[in-house]
Structure formats: C-alpha cells, structure tokens
Amino acid sequence: MGVAAKEYELTLDGHTMMITNPYKPLWPDANVTKLDYIRYLLQVSQPLLAYAKDRLLTVIRYPHGIGDKHFYQKNAPDYSPDWIATRLWENTRYVLCNNQATLIWMANQAALEWHVSFHRAQDEIPTELVFDLDPSTEDFSVVIESALLLKALLDELHLPSTPKTSGASGLQIYVPIELRYSFEQTREVGQFLASYLVSKHPNLVTVERLVKNRGSKLYIDYLQHWRGKTLPAPYSTRARAGATVSTPLLWEEVAHIHPTDFTVHNVPQRLQTKGDLFAAVSSPSRRASLDPILSFLQSR
C-alpha cells in the first residue's frame, strides 16, 4: 500500500502552492476532507468566480473543521502571496476572489464560507436588487410560499429573478438591475416590495427587525442589501453538518426542494447536468430598470 501524501503541490493560473493537511476532516459528519473540498471548489470555480470576481470578499475560516472555533476574515492576510488581488475599501484591504489560484490558496487556509459584496470593489453601484428570505422556524414550506409570492410580484413588475438557497435555512432572490442606481434607491424599492407583501400576507411574512418580535413569520430582509454588506456567493459551501452549498435554482424547482438537498457531494454533478443557473445574474442578457417603481414612489 502506498503512503498518502502529507501535502500536495498544485499549480493554478501560473502560481504554485502547497496543499497542506489534505486529509484533515473539515466536515466530519459529511466525510469531507480538505482535499475533497478543494476538488469541489475546482469543479465549481468557473460559475462561482463569474459572480465573485472583483467583489469584496469576506471568508469564514475554520482551521480545525466546522466543529471547532472559527473567525471572519475581511483583511487580506499579511502573508498573502503578492499575486493575490486586493482592494482597499473603508480602511480594510479586501481580497478579490478573481481566479482559481486565489480560491484554492484561501481554501488551503480553511476558508469554508465565501461571502461577497453586492457591488464590485471599484464602485458602489449595486448589480442586483436582492431579497433574503429568513425563516423564523424550521418549516421550509413557509419559505417556499413566501418565495413564490415574491416571484409573482416581481413577474407583475416585469422584473426577472433568480432564486438560490442560502445553504442554511432560507432562500435568496436576485434581480439583475441596470448599473446606474444607488443603494439608497434599491433600498427604497426593496422596502416598498417587502412592505407590500407584508400588507397582503400579514400572517405569513414580516419586515420586523427584532427576532423576538417575529413569532413564526418569515422575515423578508431587504436591509442586508447595502454597500459593504454581503451574502454567500453562489456555490459557496456553508459550515453546516451536511456540507451544504448555496445553490442556484430554477423557479419550477422551488416548491420541491430543501436547502439540505444540495451538498459538496452532488452540486458538481448538478452543475454539469443543468449548467450554471446563476448565469442570468452573473452575466445577464437583460438588466431591469427600476425607473417605473421609483417614479411611482416619488409621485405618492
């Protein structure tokens, strides 16, 4: 029997790096080692990077796997190789996850969650309008019902939308918009649409910020969508027992899925079969105008 290597050398984008502790269990219950994780990231890197490129990156690192201590990292580590692209934004030097080499170098540091900004690093222009549907209970049917109501409203307004799982308990809905609005304007639209749904379905959804006041209602979070704030990138893993993944969906799938269905083990095959369902957001053929809604709100 051969002896398993203690580390591996990998060259990506012309940069050579060592993969250390390759057999360390990062998701022990899901039987995912660091090497499994890196293999997963290489399989999904193209669509993940298509969205994450040039955005401010915050990672959550779990040096000893998901059962142990963790920390958020916004600043590029002092020991980062000089080929990793960074951007200074509000006194923090963020990593820009712009290529496979950066992705895998960070993964070797046990970055297990990838959270990216709603705008690119060089400006503060939101690329989408985003709603984060956050349930107050473990009943996912509430998330499904709320998402489909939001989809019907967006359809009425001729706003194209793409859903993805959070990889945890909720869904996130993305509407690609023309690149000329401010976050103040997108918040105005987000607040209006969320409040409209609450007025129509007061027993189902809420915009109440305080968790203790929500009861069992689903929280429509439109406030997260702001400069410098983040959500998990599409195809980002989550530090959950099942090695779940934030996974783009077809709208016709929404009524039949649960976020725990999508993991490191099956998302690469899904990607091969269905293609990148987030392409409509990462490289949209149409970006929506918010002008009609903003005009209506100004005229009230």
Buried (B, 14 or more C-beta within 10 A) or exposed (E): EEEEEEEBEBEBEEBEBEBEBBEBBBBBEBEBBBBBBBEBBBBBBEBBBBBBBBBBBBBBBBBEBBBEEBEEBBEBBEEBEEEBBBBEBEEBBBBBBBBBBBBBBBBBBBBBBBBBBBBBBEEBBBBBBBBBBBBBBEEBEBBBBBBBBBBEBBEEBEBBBBBBBBBBBBBBBBBBBEEEBEBEBBBBBBBBBBBEBBEEBEEBBBBBEEEEEBEEBBBBBBBBBBBBBBBBBBBBBBBBEBBBBBBBBEBEBBEEBEBBBBBBBEBBEBBEEEEBBBBBBBEBEEBBBBEEBBEEBEEE
